[in-house]
Amino acid sequence: MMNKTPCTRLAILCLLSLLTYTGCSSSHKADEPKEIHETKVSAGISVDTPEAQLFEEGKRLYQAQLYSLSRENFEALRTGYPVGPYAESADLKIADSYYESAEYGTAAQSYEDFVKNRPASAAVPYALFRAGRSHHLARRGVGRDTAPLESAVRIYSRLLDEHPGSIYSLAAAKYRVKALKKLAAHEQEIIDFYKKTARDSASEARSSQYSQTWSKKLKE
């Protein structure tokens, strides 16, 4: 057997070390998380998921109060099957999911879009009522922008005018009065402010407008 010189032994050791390091390095790379490119919309949802499955899973998640997850299913359903038998219900449940998540601005727009895009739907009275409630609930506190309240009154009035026999009419009438009272109270606060700051002409003009407008509206 040939004796190995110190140089030969050193070369063998270096080679073994290199092979060991390369093997370990490759193993380490294989264990690292990698970016995955898939066609899934979210876990359990793909472009090929049947529409009935998307709808049932969306309903299940909605009932479990997992509103954002349920919305993913309904949005996938609406996108993948825009003319399918579940598309209308998906539109409505998307709006409902925003409403239940207290995202009232987005909910209001979603309900109004539903009414605009599906005017013949039997769910229009419901969508109008929820749109009104969404605007109503979007306005928080005293002294804030009254636009949401004005939108709520507009939509409650539309519901009462166009669907007077709806099961939502009684509630819409009640909430309409509440919204009008808040708007009137806001106007009265402005009048009181003008009085406190000795702006008599502005106070008188605003008081006259209040009598002509709000006194009549509150009696409707």
Sine and cosine of phi, psi and omega as CSV:
sin_phi,cos_phi,sin_psi,cos_psi,sin_omega,cos_omega
0.00,0.00,0.71,-0.70,-0.06,-1.00
-0.96,0.27,0.74,-0.67,0.06,-1.00
-0.96,0.26,0.68,-0.73,-0.01,-1.00
-1.00,0.05,0.78,-0.63,0.06,-1.00
-0.96,0.29,0.32,-0.95,0.05,-1.00
-0.82,0.58,-0.60,0.80,-0.02,-1.00
-0.92,0.38,-0.64,0.77,0.00,-1.00
-0.91,0.42,-0.70,0.71,0.01,-1.00
-0.88,0.48,-0.63,0.77,0.00,-1.00
-0.90,0.43,-0.64,0.77,0.01,-1.00
-0.91,0.42,-0.66,0.75,0.01,-1.00
-0.90,0.44,-0.69,0.72,0.01,-1.00
-0.88,0.48,-0.65,0.76,0.01,-1.00
-0.90,0.43,-0.66,0.75,0.00,-1.00
-0.90,0.43,-0.69,0.72,0.02,-1.00
-0.89,0.46,-0.65,0.76,0.01,-1.00
-0.89,0.45,-0.66,0.75,-0.01,-1.00
-0.90,0.43,-0.69,0.72,0.01,-1.00
-0.90,0.44,-0.66,0.75,0.01,-1.00
-0.89,0.45,-0.70,0.72,-0.01,-1.00
-0.91,0.42,-0.67,0.74,-0.01,-1.00
-0.90,0.44,-0.66,0.75,0.02,-1.00
-0.90,0.44,-0.70,0.71,0.01,-1.00
-0.90,0.43,-0.67,0.74,-0.02,-1.00
-0.89,0.46,-0.69,0.73,0.00,-1.00
-0.89,0.45,-0.66,0.75,0.02,-1.00
-0.89,0.46,-0.66,0.75,-0.01,-1.00
-0.90,0.44,-0.68,0.73,0.01,-1.00
-0.89,0.46,-0.61,0.79,-0.02,-1.00
-0.91,0.40,-0.46,0.89,-0.02,-1.00
-1.00,0.07,-0.19,0.98,-0.04,-1.00
-0.96,0.28,0.60,-0.80,0.05,-1.00
-0.91,0.41,0.64,-0.77,-0.01,-1.00
-0.89,-0.46,0.45,-0.89,0.07,-1.00
-0.94,0.33,0.79,-0.62,-0.05,-1.00
-0.97,-0.25,0.80,-0.60,0.03,-1.00
-0.96,-0.28,0.95,-0.30,-0.01,-1.00
-0.79,-0.61,0.22,-0.98,0.02,-1.00
-1.00,-0.06,0.17,0.99,-0.04,-1.00
-0.96,0.27,0.61,-0.80,0.10,-0.99
-0.98,0.20,-0.67,0.74,0.10,-1.00
-0.34,-0.94,-0.02,-1.00,-0.03,-1.00
-0.85,0.53,0.82,-0.57,0.04,-1.00
1.00,0.08,-0.05,1.00,-0.02,-1.00
-0.87,-0.49,0.75,-0.66,0.12,-0.99
-0.65,-0.76,0.15,-0.99,-0.03,-1.00
-0.91,0.42,-0.29,0.96,-0.03,-1.00
-0.98,-0.21,0.06,1.00,0.00,-1.00
-0.90,0.43,0.78,-0.63,0.00,-1.00
-0.85,0.53,0.55,-0.83,-0.08,-1.00
-0.89,0.45,-0.61,0.79,0.01,-1.00
-0.90,0.44,-0.61,0.79,0.02,-1.00
-0.92,0.39,-0.68,0.74,0.04,-1.00
-0.87,0.49,-0.68,0.73,-0.03,-1.00
-0.92,0.40,-0.73,0.68,-0.03,-1.00
-0.91,0.42,-0.64,0.76,0.02,-1.00
-0.93,0.37,-0.62,0.79,0.07,-1.00
-0.88,0.48,-0.69,0.73,0.03,-1.00
-0.90,0.44,-0.67,0.75,0.00,-1.00
-0.88,0.48,-0.71,0.70,0.00,-1.00
-0.92,0.38,-0.59,0.80,0.03,-1.00
-0.90,0.44,-0.71,0.70,0.02,-1.00
-0.90,0.43,-0.44,0.90,0.06,-1.00
-1.00,0.09,0.09,1.00,0.01,-1.00
0.91,0.41,0.41,0.91,0.10,-0.99
-0.99,-0.11,0.96,0.28,-0.24,-0.97
-0.93,0.37,-0.64,0.77,-0.01,-1.00
-0.92,0.39,-0.61,0.79,0.04,-1.00
-0.93,0.36,-0.65,0.76,0.03,-1.00
-0.89,0.45,-0.61,0.79,-0.01,-1.00
-0.89,0.45,-0.57,0.82,0.04,-1.00
-0.87,0.49,-0.65,0.76,0.03,-1.00
-0.92,0.40,-0.70,0.72,-0.02,-1.00
-0.93,0.37,-0.58,0.82,0.04,-1.00
-0.93,0.36,-0.63,0.78,0.06,-1.00
-0.90,0.43,-0.61,0.79,0.04,-1.00
-0.91,0.42,-0.71,0.71,-0.01,-1.00
-0.91,0.42,-0.62,0.79,-0.01,-1.00
-0.96,0.27,-0.69,0.72,-0.07,-1.00
-0.98,0.18,-0.48,0.88,-0.06,-1.00
-0.71,-0.70,0.91,0.41,-0.12,-0.99
-0.90,0.43,-0.36,0.93,0.01,-1.00
-0.89,-0.45,0.28,0.96,-0.01,-1.00
-0.98,0.22,0.14,-0.99,-0.05,-1.00
-0.93,0.38,-0.26,0.96,-0.03,-1.00
-0.97,-0.23,-0.02,1.00,-0.12,-0.99
-0.88,0.47,-0.68,0.73,-0.02,-1.00
-0.90,0.44,-0.72,0.70,0.03,-1.00
-0.89,0.45,-0.60,0.80,0.02,-1.00
-0.89,0.45,-0.69,0.73,0.04,-1.00
-0.83,0.56,-0.71,0.71,-0.05,-1.00
-0.94,0.35,-0.65,0.76,-0.01,-1.00
-0.94,0.35,-0.48,0.88,0.10,-1.00
-0.89,0.45,-0.72,0.69,0.04,-1.00
-0.88,0.47,-0.68,0.73,0.02,-1.00
-0.87,0.49,-0.62,0.79,-0.03,-1.00
-0.91,0.42,-0.60,0.80,0.07,-1.00
-0.93,0.38,-0.65,0.76,-0.01,-1.00
-0.88,0.47,-0.75,0.66,-0.04,-1.00
-0.93,0.37,-0.36,0.93,0.06,-1.00
-1.00,0.04,0.09,1.00,-0.01,-1.00
0.90,0.44,0.42,0.91,0.11,-0.99
-1.00,-0.06,0.95,0.32,-0.24,-0.97
-0.93,0.36,-0.56,0.83,0.02,-1.00
-0.89,0.46,-0.72,0.69,0.02,-1.00
-0.93,0.37,-0.62,0.79,0.03,-1.00
-0.88,0.48,-0.71,0.70,-0.02,-1.00
-0.86,0.52,-0.71,0.70,0.00,-1.00
-0.90,0.43,-0.62,0.78,-0.01,-1.00
-0.91,0.41,-0.67,0.74,0.03,-1.00
-0.91,0.41,-0.66,0.75,0.01,-1.00
-0.92,0.39,-0.59,0.81,0.07,-1.00
-0.90,0.44,-0.63,0.78,0.03,-1.00
-0.87,0.50,-0.73,0.68,0.00,-1.00
-0.89,0.46,-0.66,0.75,-0.01,-1.00
-0.92,0.39,-0.68,0.74,-0.09,-1.00
-0.99,0.10,-0.37,0.93,-0.04,-1.00
-0.74,-0.67,0.88,0.47,-0.09,-1.00
-0.90,0.43,-0.37,0.93,-0.02,-1.00
-1.00,-0.03,-0.01,1.00,-0.05,-1.00
-0.93,0.37,0.60,-0.80,0.07,-1.00
-0.93,0.36,-0.26,0.97,-0.02,-1.00
-1.00,0.02,0.05,1.00,-0.03,-1.00
-0.85,0.53,-0.72,0.69,0.03,-1.00
-0.84,0.54,-0.67,0.74,0.04,-1.00
-0.88,0.47,-0.72,0.70,-0.02,-1.00
-0.90,0.45,-0.63,0.78,0.05,-1.00
-0.90,0.44,-0.69,0.72,-0.01,-1.00
-0.89,0.46,-0.71,0.70,-0.01,-1.00
-0.92,0.39,-0.55,0.83,0.06,-1.00
-0.90,0.44,-0.69,0.72,0.05,-1.00
-0.88,0.47,-0.69,0.72,0.02,-1.00
-0.91,0.42,-0.61,0.80,0.00,-1.00
-0.89,0.45,-0.72,0.69,0.07,-1.00
-0.88,0.48,-0.68,0.74,-0.04,-1.00
-0.87,0.49,-0.72,0.69,-0.04,-1.00
-0.97,0.25,-0.31,0.95,0.00,-1.00
-0.95,0.32,-0.38,0.93,-0.02,-1.00
-1.00,-0.03,0.90,-0.43,-0.06,-1.00
-0.89,-0.46,0.71,-0.70,0.17,-0.99
0.99,0.16,0.20,-0.98,-0.02,-1.00
-1.00,0.03,0.57,-0.82,0.09,-1.00
0.99,0.16,0.18,0.98,-0.01,-1.00
-0.99,-0.11,0.05,-1.00,-0.01,-1.00
-0.83,0.56,0.76,-0.65,-0.04,-1.00
-1.00,-0.02,-0.01,1.00,-0.03,-1.00
-0.82,0.57,-0.68,0.73,0.03,-1.00
-0.87,0.49,-0.63,0.78,0.03,-1.00
-0.91,0.40,-0.65,0.76,0.02,-1.00
-0.90,0.45,-0.64,0.77,0.05,-1.00
-0.92,0.40,-0.63,0.78,0.03,-1.00
-0.88,0.47,-0.72,0.70,0.02,-1.00
-0.87,0.49,-0.68,0.73,-0.01,-1.00
-0.86,0.51,-0.70,0.71,-0.07,-1.00
-0.97,0.24,-0.63,0.78,0.09,-1.00
-0.85,0.53,-0.68,0.73,-0.01,-1.00
-0.90,0.43,-0.64,0.77,0.03,-1.00
-0.89,0.46,-0.69,0.73,0.03,-1.00
-0.87,0.50,-0.70,0.71,-0.01,-1.00
-0.92,0.39,-0.58,0.81,-0.02,-1.00
-0.97,0.26,-0.69,0.72,-0.12,-0.99
-1.00,-0.01,-0.40,0.91,-0.04,-1.00
-0.68,-0.73,0.88,0.48,-0.09,-1.00
-0.89,0.45,-0.43,0.90,-0.01,-1.00
-1.00,-0.06,0.12,0.99,-0.03,-1.00
-0.92,0.38,0.48,-0.88,0.06,-1.00
-0.92,0.38,-0.21,0.98,0.01,-1.00
-1.00,-0.09,-0.05,1.00,-0.10,-0.99
-0.91,0.42,-0.68,0.73,-0.04,-1.00
-0.89,0.46,-0.72,0.69,0.02,-1.00
-0.91,0.41,-0.63,0.78,0.00,-1.00
-0.89,0.46,-0.65,0.76,0.02,-1.00
-0.89,0.45,-0.65,0.76,0.00,-1.00
-0.91,0.42,-0.74,0.68,-0.02,-1.00
-0.94,0.34,-0.50,0.87,0.06,-1.00
-0.88,0.47,-0.68,0.73,0.03,-1.00
-0.89,0.46,-0.67,0.74,0.01,-1.00
-0.89,0.46,-0.67,0.74,0.01,-1.00
-0.91,0.41,-0.66,0.75,0.03,-1.00
-0.89,0.46,-0.64,0.76,0.02,-1.00
-0.90,0.43,-0.62,0.79,0.04,-1.00
-0.92,0.40,-0.64,0.77,0.04,-1.00
-0.91,0.41,-0.65,0.76,0.03,-1.00
-0.90,0.43,-0.65,0.76,0.02,-1.00
-0.90,0.44,-0.62,0.79,0.05,-1.00
-0.89,0.46,-0.68,0.73,0.02,-1.00
-0.90,0.43,-0.63,0.78,0.01,-1.00
-0.92,0.40,-0.57,0.82,0.06,-1.00
-0.88,0.47,-0.62,0.79,0.03,-1.00
-0.92,0.40,-0.68,0.73,0.02,-1.00
-0.87,0.49,-0.71,0.71,0.01,-1.00
-0.89,0.46,-0.61,0.79,0.03,-1.00
-0.89,0.45,-0.69,0.72,0.01,-1.00
-0.89,0.46,-0.61,0.79,0.02,-1.00
-0.91,0.41,-0.68,0.73,-0.02,-1.00
-0.92,0.40,-0.51,0.86,-0.02,-1.00
-0.99,-0.10,0.24,0.97,0.08,-1.00
0.86,0.52,0.56,0.83,0.07,-1.00
-0.99,-0.14,0.97,0.26,-0.18,-0.98
-0.89,0.47,-0.69,0.72,-0.05,-1.00
-0.90,0.43,-0.66,0.75,0.02,-1.00
-0.92,0.39,-0.63,0.78,0.01,-1.00
-0.90,0.44,-0.68,0.73,-0.01,-1.00
-0.92,0.40,-0.68,0.73,0.00,-1.00
-0.89,0.45,-0.66,0.75,-0.02,-1.00
-0.94,0.35,-0.61,0.79,0.02,-1.00
-0.91,0.42,-0.65,0.76,0.03,-1.00
-0.90,0.44,-0.68,0.73,0.02,-1.00
-0.90,0.43,-0.62,0.78,0.01,-1.00
-0.88,0.48,-0.72,0.69,-0.03,-1.00
-0.89,0.46,-0.65,0.76,-0.04,-1.00
-0.97,0.26,-0.54,0.84,-0.10,-0.99
-0.99,-0.15,-0.87,0.50,-0.17,-0.99
-0.97,0.23,-0.56,0.83,0.04,-1.00
-0.87,0.50,-0.64,0.77,0.02,-1.00
-0.94,0.33,-0.70,0.71,-0.04,-1.00
-0.90,0.43,-0.61,0.79,-0.02,-1.00
-0.94,0.34,-0.29,0.96,0.02,-1.00
-1.00,-0.05,-0.19,0.98,-0.04,-1.00
-0.91,0.41,0.00,0.00,0.00,0.00
